[in-house]
Amino acid sequence: MIFSRREIIEFAPEFTQAEKIRRVTLYALLGALIVITHNKWVFPYISWYATTAHCHTPFGFSGITVLWYSVFVGLPIFCFFLVSFSLLPMGIKGLQEQQFPPMGVKVYKPTPILRGWKAKLKSLSCIALPIFFIGLGVWGCFQADKMPKTPPADMDFSICDGSYLPKTVNDV
């Protein structure tokens, strides 16, 4: 019996069981570290800064303006950097090799290697997500320009005296 090329399914190389355990453990520890540090320091700081933005002038800019640009431009650009380090090289390599996953990329479970238009579509989707975040940052730049740059007239300026500090888990 002669098999045609379509009947033979190629699979991408898999991580060994030890590699899977090591990588999943590392990712879990990294995730736990991020959750702990964000809950202890980052989120309280963001909450404090959002509440007192009208009191600050970082680099000579209004604190409110910095807040708007941080949300509408900084956050999408940060997300771009987070996803682009892994997705852009994989998408570009997949387009060059015309297969997905690209040669040399290991996977966690049995994954058939895609070729043709399906591989091109998957590779392009790996490139599209980082580009989406760049586009969102550019769009956000125009949105941040439209946001109010001064605090409302009824804003409470008594919190600008320094007595209002961010609450942490230890303060509760």
N, C-alpha and C positions, 0 to 999 in steps of 0.2 A: 504494500500500500504506500503510495507516494503522498506526502503531506505538502500542502501548499504553504506559503509563507504566512497566510492568514490564520492557519490552524495552530501554529506554534506560538504560544504565549510566553514572552520573556518577562521575567520579574526583576525588579531592582534589588541590589544587594541589601540585606537586612543587617541591623546591628545585632551583635551577639547578645545573649541573655545578660551577661555581666555588663556589657556596655549600656544596655537598656536600663538596668537597675541603677548604674552609676549616674547616667544622664538624668533620669527621672528624679533621683534623690537630690542631685545638684539643683535641678530646676525647682523642686519643692522647697529646698532650703533658701534659695535665692528669692522665691516668691514670699516665703515667710518673713525674710529679712525686709523685703520691700513693704509688706503689709505693716509690720511692726514700726518701721521707721516713719512711714507715712502717717500712721495713726498717732504716733507720739509727737512728731515734729512738723511734718509738711502740712497736713490738714489743719492743725491749730494755727499755724503761721498764715496760711491762706485765709482762713476765717478772720483772723485778727487784721490782716492787711485789707481785706475787703470791707471790714467794718470801719477802719480808720484810714482809708485811702485818701480822703480829702485832707488829712493832716500831713501827708508826706509829699516831698518833691525830689524823688530820686533823679540824679543827673540833671537837675534843673527843670524837669518835666512835672506836670501835674500828676499826682498819685492816681487820680481817676483815669487820666489818659493812659498811664502805664498799665493800670488794671484792664482797661478795654483792649489794649494791644496785646497784653499777655493772654487774654482769653481768646480773642479772635485771630491772632497771628501766631503767637508763641506756642500755644497748645497744638495747633495743627503741624507746625514745623517740628516740634518735639516728637510728635507721633510719626512724622516722616522719617526722622532719624532712627526711631525705634524699629520700624518695620523695614526700612531700606537696606540695613546691613545684612539681612538674611534673604529678603525677597528679590531685590534687584540683581544680585549676582546669579541667583538661581534662574530667574526669568531670562536674563541675557544669555546665559550658558545654554539654557533649554532652546532658545531660538537659534543659536549658532549650531547646536548639535542636532536640531530638529527632532528631539525626543524629550519626554518628561516622565519621570525625573531625569535630569541630566546624568551623564556618565560620572561615576564616582560618588554620587550622592546616595548615602545609606538611608533606609527607611525603617520604621518601627514594626510594620506589619507587612505581609505579602502584598506588594503593589505592582500591578502589571505596568510595563513600560508603554507609554503612549507614543505614537508616531503620527505624522500627518497633521491634519487640521486640528485634531483634539490636543496634540502636544503644543501646537502653536497657540491655541486658545488658552491653555493653562499657563504657558509661559507669559503670554501677554497679560493675563490677569495678575500674575506676580509683579509685573511692571506697573500695571494700572493702579494698584492700591497706593504705592508711594506717590505717584503722580497726582492721584486724587487729593492727598493731603497737601501737596504743594498748591494745587488749585484752590483748596479750601483756605489756605493761608493767604493767598492773593485776594480772594473774595473777602476774607475777613479784614484785610487791610482797608478796603473801601467801606466796610461796615463800621469799623472802629472810628473812621473819620466822621461818621454821621452821629456817633454817640455823644451825649452831653459831656462837656469837659469841666464844668463847674458843679459844685455841690448844690443841691436844692436850697432854697431860702430857709426852709424850716429844719435844716440839718443841725444836729446837736454837736457843737464844737467843744463841749466840756470834756469829751473823751480824748481831746488832743493834748491834754496836760501831762500825759504819760502814765496816768494811774490805771488806764485800761491796758492790761497785758494779756497775751494769749494764754488760754487755759490749756494745760497739758493733763495727761492722765494722772500725774502725781498730785495736781491741785484739787482733784475731785474728792 
